[in-house]
């Protein structure tokens, strides 16, 4: 796992306007992504303040060399897969060099400044080509609340606390923040119907998750020991795994979600690195009394000490009416990544335990991250108790599930005394009507 160094110093200052104290992207963060500046082709960049630094441009200008230069050279195509495959060494070298270039008093400022693009004029792209996408179910409170709706006598199935539950999602419909989401059509069977119907989902929902980007992979047939699983994690993002609950209720047995999940998954476009998150590592939440301990292949002393991340997570909503009236987004929930039952290392180790080969640019979703209270619910399914209790918005509108024109915004902040706060950028999308 990444350690602390001078790049985490809260007193570190940058010459980039607005970087000092920026809510998401101060110099202590420096996440990587792919953007297209206005009228230009996509290229790799790093976010700082309200700007994006053109990394191939920095390489061409001779501003990055050695291991840092090797890292940027691997980004020359408009996807970061080659960079992710290099692992922690070149990634850390690039972070160190970027801090040198962007810190207050940097002698290279004159050469770097022309390479900054206003983020508002850039179109975000997915940071990598996603070969495979796996969505886990690692949020204990979400799993319990949803299970209670459908199985009051047995909310959690017998395997839940022994094995990280997951399923293979659809990589082709993963999209970057800002791209609208079309309400899906699908088969549903209303409670009073004897036969299914086909049409627009009426119970459209969001899911508050973290995305985990895989770095170096493993060979087919070779497991990843949990003590080394962190070496295979290249970074994190926000992830909204949109869900059509009525479609899901009809189709999920016996093989699990299919069309209810495959129509869209939205990501925040920046990969926040393990190095940037090092100050915010913490011990996972204690397991409830009586819970089984992880099997040896999922247990590691260091992961027990610092395998979790302290990240405040918010879900916000705007509606067509609220935007017309100029109202701020309505906060639907505030949760915390420490509510996850399984750590990122455990998810990686479990995924590879049967010999599955992970590849650079693969994506994991953690599963919905909810707390024990309704105000911490990471989905409307929980917050409204299956649509039974509506949420009243500041406009006077009510929501049981999402309506056309609604915009869901996920955001995240890492805070710890003695360190500069950092964020992830927004993960947002507006719902369009079904076709």
C-alpha positions, 0 to 999 in steps of 0.5 A: 500500500502507498505510504506518506511523503512530502506530496501529502504535506497540507502546507504544500502550495501550487501556483495554479489558480484556485488549487490551494484549498480546492474541494476536489483537486488540490496539488495533494490529489492529482488524479489521472484521466482522459479529456478532449479540450475544446476542438481537439482530440482526446488526450491524457491529463491530470486534474488540478484545481479547475484545470487539466494538465496536458500530459503528452504535451508535458512529455513533448516539452521535455518536462517529464523524463525517466520513470515519470516519462515512461509513465506518460509515454504509456498514455500516448493513445487516448486511454490509460491502459498502458499506464495502469499496467506499469504499476505503482513505481512509474505512477509514483514517479510521475506524481512526484514530478508533477508536484515539482512542476506544479508547486509554488515557485516551480522554475518550470512554470513558464513551460507548464502554464501553456499546457493547462486547459480549463476543465470547463472547456474539456469533454471527459472520456472514460479513462481506460478501455474497460475489458471487463466489469464486475459489480460486487455486493459488498455493502452490508447495510444495503444488502440487509435493507434490500433483503429485508424488503424481499425476505423479511425472515432472512435478509442476508443469505447464508453465504453473504458474510463468508464470500464477496458476492458479485456478478459480471456486468456489461462493460460496453454501457459504462459511460463517463459523467455528464452523458445522459442516461436513457430510461430503459424498456424491459419486461416487468410483471406488476403485482396484480398482473398474471402475465408480464408487460414490456415497456419503460421501467417505472422504478428507476433507481441509482446506486452509490458505489465506488469504482476500483480500477485494476492496474497490473493483471495476473496470468490465467490460472494464477491467484493473487495473494491478498497481501499483494492485492493492493499492487493490482489496484491502480485507483478509485472513482465514483460509480453509479450502477443505475438499476431498473428495480421492476425489471430486476424483480422479474428477471433476476431469478435464477441467474441474477441481474441482466437487463435491469443493470446493463443499460448504463453505469456512470463513472466519475472520469478521474482515477484517484490514485492509491498514493493520493488516498494514502492519508485516508486509509483506515481499519475496516469497520469492526465486524458485528459480534458473532460474524465469521472471520474471513477465510485465510485467503481473504485475511491479511494483517495489514488489510485489517489495519488499513484496508478501508478508506475514509470517504464521505459520499453524497447523493444529490438530486436536481429536477427539471423544476428545481433547475428552472427555479435555480434551486441548489441540488437536494441531498438525498443521502450521505454515506461513508466508504467505511460501511463496506463489509469487504475491502478492495484487497479482498475483492481483488483476491477473491476475484482471482482466487479461482484463477481468473485473469484480471487485466489493466483497465478492468473495473470493479464496482463495490456494490451500494454503499449505505449506512444503517440509517435511511439518511445514509441509504445509497439507493431509493429502493432503501430510502423509500422502503421499496417505494412505500415512503416518498421523499419530499423535495425542496420544490414540494415534489415527491420521489419514490423512484427517478422521473424523466428529467431528474439528475443524480449527482454523486460526490465524495470527499476525503478528510483527515485532521492534519491533511489536505482534503481531496475529492473525486469530482462529480459523477452525474447524469440526467434521465432521458425518456424511454424510446 
